[in-house]
Amino acid sequence: MSTTTFEAASVPAPAERASRTAWIAVGASMIGAFMAILNIQITNASLLNIEGGIGTGVDNGAWISTSYLIGEIIVIPLTDYLSRVFSVRRYMLVNAILFPLFSMACAFTHDLGSMIAMRGLQGFAGGILIPMAFTLVLTKLPKPQQPIGLALFALSATFAPAIGPTIGGYLTENYGWQTIFFVNTPPSIIMVIALFFTLEKQPMRLSLLKEGDWAGIATMAIGLSALQTVLEEGNQDDWFGSSFIVDLTIVAVVFLTTFIAIELKVQKPLVSLRLLKRRNFGVGVFVNVLVGFALFGTVYILPQYLGQAQGYNAEQIGNVLAWTGLPQLLLIPLVPLLMRHFDARYIGAFGIAIFAASCFMDTTLSMNDAGDQFLIPNIVRAIGQALVLTPVSAISTAGIAPSEAGAASGLSNMLRNLGGAVGTATLATILTKREQFHSNIIGQSVTLYREEVRQRIEQLTQYFTAHGVTDPALARHKAVAAIGARVHQQALIMGFSDTFAVIGVLLSIAAVALLFAGKVKAGAGGGAH
């Protein structure tokens, strides 16, 4: 399928400057990408409120985010094929309309099942908007202007996850959790109108349905769904201690292995895995996966820390995370200018290194580290993230022809999102295991055999007795429980510190790996050599 000329490229852009119509189309597609990526994280700071609103428990509430991500991950690699079957214009417009409709439907759900269904459909509709935005940059814009388009895409891919919890937290605390599902409507209206007037009308090519890689589509959908479920449920079900997780893992391995075999064998594959053999694309995708791990991982870990260890509400969490997003608005537009004068590999590696440094700054957390203490690390993180995605995208797409743009976009974006899903699940497991480890270590020192512990218990017993607990045995019990809670809290904070260290190490690997890519001509985007 990757050998078929992408329809959006049928009207070539001018040699040096894109038309106003082309820029409007690209800008509208970026609105869609921004909203689609925003909705991965917009519920994170508000999950407790949503869970209470639809009457489900904390253990099941994670599916509110997971179902959306499953829909996105499945549809992203399908987008290149389906956009050629139904035409770019028709495919984008239909999904740009369905996306806010499914989003609003989430606000009217009253149980977990209907919420999961609507979020999954929302992700399926929104997922196509991400690779399509990337593809339009490569097909609508001439090479000298592609870094500007890639910067716009980077703004969507890194700013949206950072600002998502901020928007969701503010709306939830002030207007109710239902309002976060209406935030997509006004931008979607603008996007639909702009795309309607700027995308070329083209006939559907339903004959391509006969040539579809249906075996690949089926095995990919089943395999990715099973894998995402394993990642989401594994930690709380004790991973392979659960027969459910074991069975799903077998399903994921069998179907994804079959999918890879099919894609390498068939003449017109759904996903052109052979693109990974190209040096720059392969390195770029590898770096993208690690960056996705870190990007989604930090947006997951930080709200968890603020909520569990510091007792922050949704709006307070959002305010802290805002400083990871807001500086990027100023910095990302400057990156194309840097790429005119400096090697994209060095800019990207430097940005990833700064991102890693911000994570290492959070490896010494204590009870005193709350919102204010995250200000500097978050600003440093914002600077690093702003410098990452534009040069990495330019490196990945160097040598990618317009006919391969859709396949490259789908594969790259799917793997980055999958990296984020793996990152979230991995970090959740690391947090659990390291919290248990630190709790055991601290517990060996906090025993009744130590004079300091006995003195502290006596002090707390007297405190509870002085504050209305008349039963001495109950007061002592409360004192012991309070010390146990403090041990748990300290161990939890140390566990969070360890997760930031893991992210920092992986980003360090990504920074080094990027230097192994081939040099891209300064100022050139996709298609440059």
N, C-alpha and C positions, 0 to 999 in steps of 0.2 A: 504493500500500500504506500510505502514511503516513496516509491518511484513515480507515483502519479502526481502530476503538477497540482499544487494546492490552488484552489479556485481563487483565493484572494489575490494570488499573484498574476491573474490573467490580465489585469490592467497595470502595467509596470509603472513604478514611480519615476519621476524625473531623475535625471542623473545625479544632481547635487542637492536639490531641495524638494521636499514633498509638498503637495498641494494643501490648501487650507482644508479641503474636504478630507484628505487623508489624515491630517492631524486631528480633526474633530472625531473621526472614526476611532483613531488610536486612543484619544482622550476619553471617549465614551466607554471603550472597552476597559480602560484602566479603572473607571468607576466600578464596573462589574467585578473586576479582579479584587479591588480593594474591599468591596462589600462581602464577597465570597470568603476571602481570607479572614476578614474581621469577624465573621460569624463562627469561625472555628473556636475563637477564644472569648467571644462576648458573653457567654454564659458562665465562664469559669468563676468569676467573683460573685455570681448570683445563684450558684447551684443550691445552696441551702434554702434560699427563698423559693426557688422553683420547685424543689422537692416538697416543701411544705404546701405549696399551692396546689400541686397535683396529687398530694397524698401518698408519696412514696418515700422509702428510706434512703439513707445515705449510700448504702451499698449499691443500690440500683440507679441512683441519680447520675452516676458517671455516664450512663448510656445516653443521656441527653446530649453530651458532646460527642460520644463515640459514634452514634448513629449518623450524625452529620458527616463526620470524617470518613466513615465507610462509604457513604454515598459519593463523596468527592473523590476518594482514591480510586473507586471503580470507574467512574465516568471520565476522569481525566485522560487515560490512554485511549478511550473510545472516541474522543472528540474529533481527532483528525479524520477518522473514517466517516463518522456520522455527518460531519460538516460538508463532506464531499457528496454524500448521498442526498442530503436535503438542501444543500447550498449553504454557504457561510451566513448569508443574510437571514434566511428563514430560520436556521438553527439557532443563531444567536438571539434573534428577536423573540422566538417562542420561549426559550429558556430565561431570557431577561424578564419576561412577563411572569412566568411560572415561579421564579425565585422569590419575589416579594409576596406572591399569593400564598405559597407554602409557608413562608415566614410568618405572615399574619395568622395563618391557620394554627400555628403553634401557640399563639396567645389565647386561643379559645379551647385548647385541650383541657381535659379534666382528669386524665389518668395517664399512667406511664406508657401504656401501649400506644395510645394515639399520639402522645408526644414523640415517642421514638419513631413512629411511622412518618409523621410530618417533618421531623428533623432530618430523617433519611432522605425524603423526597426533596427537601430544601437543599441538602448537600448535593444531591444528584443534579438538580437544576443549576445550582451555583457553581458546581465543579467545572462545568464547561467554560465558564467565564474566565477562569485563570489561564489555562493554556491558550485560549483564543486571543487574549490580550497580548501574550508573549509572541504568538504567531503573527498577529497583525503588525507588530513592530518590525519583524523580519521581512514581511512581505509588502507592507505599505510604505516603509521609509527607506530612502537610499542609504547606502553604507555610512557616509559621513554623519548622518543624523541619527543613526540607530543607537549610539550611546545615550542620546537624550531620551529616546523611547525606553531603553533599558533602565535608565535612572527612574523614570516614572513607574516602571514595573517593580523596581526595587523598593520604591516608596510604598507600593501596595503590599509587597511580600514581607517587609520588615516593620514598617510603621503600623500596619493594621493589627498584627498580633499584639504589639505593645500597647496600643491605645484601646483595644477591644475591652479588656476588663475595666478600664477607666470609664468608658461610655456605659457599659453594662452596670457597673457599680453605682454610678450617679443616678441613672434612670431607675434602678431597682429601689434604692433608698428613698428617692424623692417622689416617684410616680408609680411604683409597683413593677414587679418583674415582667408583667405582660408587655410593658412599653418597649422593652428591648427588641421585641420582634416586629415592631412597627418602624424601627429606625431605617430599614432598608427601602421603604416605600418611596420617599421623595427622590433620593438619588436614582432609584430604578426608573422612575418616570422620565427623568432627564436622560438617562442612558438609552431608553427605548426610543425616545423621540430623535435623539442624535443619530443612533444607528439606522433608524428607518430612512432618514434622508441622506445618509452618507455611504452606506454599503450598496454595492452594485446588485441589481436584480439578476439572478441567474437561475436557470432551470434545475429542477431536481434531477438526479441521476439514479433513479430507483433500480436501474439495471445493476448497479454496484452491489445491491443486496445479495445477488446471486454469487458474487465473488467474495463475500464477507468471510472473514476468518472466524467462523462461528464456534469452532472447537476451541480456538484461542480465547474468544470472548467468554465462553462458558467456564473454562478452567480458570481463567484469570479472576472472574467475578466470585466464584466459589472459594478459590484459594485465598484471595485478598480478604474476603469477608471472614473466613475462618481465622486467618492470621490476625486481623484486627481485633477479633473477639478474644483470642488467646492473649494478646497484649493487654487488653483492657481488664479482663477477668482474672488473669493469671496470678497477680499479686494477692488479691483478696481470697483466692481459692487455693493458696499455697502451691501454685504452679503444678508440677507433675505429681503432687500428692492427691490431685483431683482427677478422677477418671474422665470427667467432662473436658478438662483441659488437655489431657492426653489424647482423647479421641479427636478433638478439634485440631491439635497439633499434627496428628497423622493426616487428617484431611488437608490441612494447609500444605504440608510437605509434598504429599502425593500430587495434588492439583497444581501447585506452583511449579513443581518439577516437570510435570506433563506440559504445562503452559510454556515453559522455557524451551523444551524439546520441540514443541510445535512451532514456536516462533522462529527457531533456527532452521527449521526444515521447509516450511511452506514458502511458496513463491511470493505471496503478498501477505506478509504478517501484519497482525494488528499492531504490535509494538516492534519497531525495528531495532532489535537488540544489537545488531551488527554495528550500529552507530557507536557503540561503546568501544569498539576496536580503535576508533580514531583517537589519537593521543589527547588532543585538547578537550574533546567532548567527554572522553572517559575520565580524565582528571577532573574536569569541571563538575561532572555529575557526582563523583566521589566526594569532592569538597562540598557540593550542595547538600548531599545526604548528611554529612557531619554538621554543617551549618544548620540544617533543618532540625537535627537532634538538639543542638544548643539553643536555637531560637525558640522552638516550642517548649523545650525543657525548662529554660529560665522563666518563661511566662507561666509555666505550670508550678514550678518549685516556689517561686517568690510569693505568690498569693497563698500557697499552702502554709508557708512559714508564717506569714503575717496573720493568717487566720488561726492556725493551730497554736503557735508559740506566743503570739502577742495579742490575740483576741480582737483583731481588727474586723470591722464590718465591711460590706461590699464597697461602699463609697470610699472608705479610708484606704482599702487595698488599691482601688483604681487610681487614687491620687498619687500613691507611691509609684505605681507603674507608669504614670504619665510621663515621668522624667526619662524613661527609656524611649519614649516615642516622640515627644515634642521636639527635641533638638534635631531629630532626623529631617523634619520639615525644612530646616534651614540648610542642612549639610548635604543631603542627597543631590539637590540640584547642582551643586558645585562639582560633583564627582566627574561628569563628562569633561569639564574644563581641565581637571587634573589628568585625565586620560589622554589629553592632547599632548601633554608634555612629559608624562612619566609612563613607564612600562606598567601595563594593567596587572601583570603578575605581582609586582612589588606593591602596588596600591592595595590589591586584594589581600595579599599576605599580611601587610601592615595592619589593615582593618581587622582581620581575623585575630592577629596577635593582640590588638587592643581589646577586642571582645574577650579573648582569653584572660587578659590581665584583669578585666572587670570581675570575672568569675573568681579568680584567685583572691581578689580583694574581699570576697565574701566567705572565705574559708576559715575565718577566725570569729565566727558569730558567738555572741554571748547573750545573756538575758537583757543586756542594755542596748542591744542592736534592734532598733525598730525603724519606723519610717524615716526619721531625719538622718539616721546613719547610712541609709541606702541612697541618699541623694547623689553623693560623689560617684559611687560605683555605677549607678544607673546612667548618669551623664556620660561617664567613660564608656559604658556599654553602648549607649546611643551613638557615640562618635565612631566606635568600631563597627557597629552594624551598618551605619551609613556608608562606610567605605567598602563593604563586602560584595553585595549582590550585583551591582552594576559591572564591575570588572570581571567577576566570576562568570556572569552571563555572557559578556563579550568574548571571554576566552572560550567558553563552551561552544558558542555559535560560530566561531571562526572556521570558515570552510564549509559551513552548512548552507546548501543551496536553498532557494525559495521552495523548490519541490520537496525538500526534506524538512521544512520548517515545522510543519504540523507534527510530524513524528518525533522530531527532536524536542519540541515543546512539551508534548504529552509525556514522554519518557522522563525528562528532567523534572518536571513539576510533580509527577506521580511519586518519583523516588524521594524528592525533598519532603513531601508530605508524609510519605511512609517513614522516612528518617525521623520526622517529628513524632509520629505515633510510637515508633520503637523507643525513641528518647524518653517520652513521657512514661511508658510502661517500665523501662529500665530504671529510671530515676525513682519511680515509686517503690520498686523492689529494693533498690539500694538504700533508700531512706528507711524502709522497714527493717532490713537486716542490720544496718549500721546503728539504728536506734536500739535494737536489741543487744547488739555488741557493747555499745557504750553503757547501756543500763546495767549489764552484767559486770562490767569493769568498775563502774561507780559503786554498784551494790556491794562489791567485795570490801570496799572501804567504809561504807555506811552500815555499820553493824552495832549491835548492843554491847559488843566487847570494847568499844572505844568510848573513852570518857566524854569526848566532845559530843558524841551522838546522844549519850544519856543526858548530858546537860541540856542539849537542845530540846529533847523530848520533854524534860521537866519544865523548861521555859514556856514551850508551847502549851503544855498542860495547864500551867498557871494562867496563860493568856485566855484559853477557852473557858476556864473556870471563872475568870473575872468578867467574861462576856456572856454570861447566862447559862453555861453548861454546869448544872448542879451535880450531876453524877460524875465522880472522879474517874471511874472506869471509862465512861464515854468520852470524857475530856482527854484522857490518855490515848484512847483509840483515834480520836480526831488528830491528835498531835502526831502519832505515827503515820496516819494517812497523809497528813500535810507534807511530811518529810518524803514519803513515797512519791507524792505528786511532784515535788520539786526535783527529785532524782529523775523521774520520767521526763520532765520538761528539759532538764539539762541534757539528758541523753538525746532527746528529740532535736534540740538545737545543734548538738554536735553531729547528728546524722545529716541535718540540712547542710552543714558546713562541708561534709564529705561529698554530697551531691554536686555542690558547686566546684569542688576540686576535680571531679570526674569530667564535668563539662569543660573545664579549663584545659585538661590534658587532651581531650579529643579535639578541641579547637587548635591546640598547638600542633597536633598531627596534621590537621587540615591546612594550617599556614605553611608548613614545610612542603606538603604534597602539592600545593598550588604552584610552587616554584619549579616543579618538574614539567609544567605545561610548556608548549612552544610559545614563542614570542608573538604577540599580536601587533599588527601595525598601529601606531599611535593614532587615536581618533577614529578607528574603524570598529564597526560592530560586527554583527553576524555576516558571514560571507567573506570576511577578510582572511588573508593568508599570512 
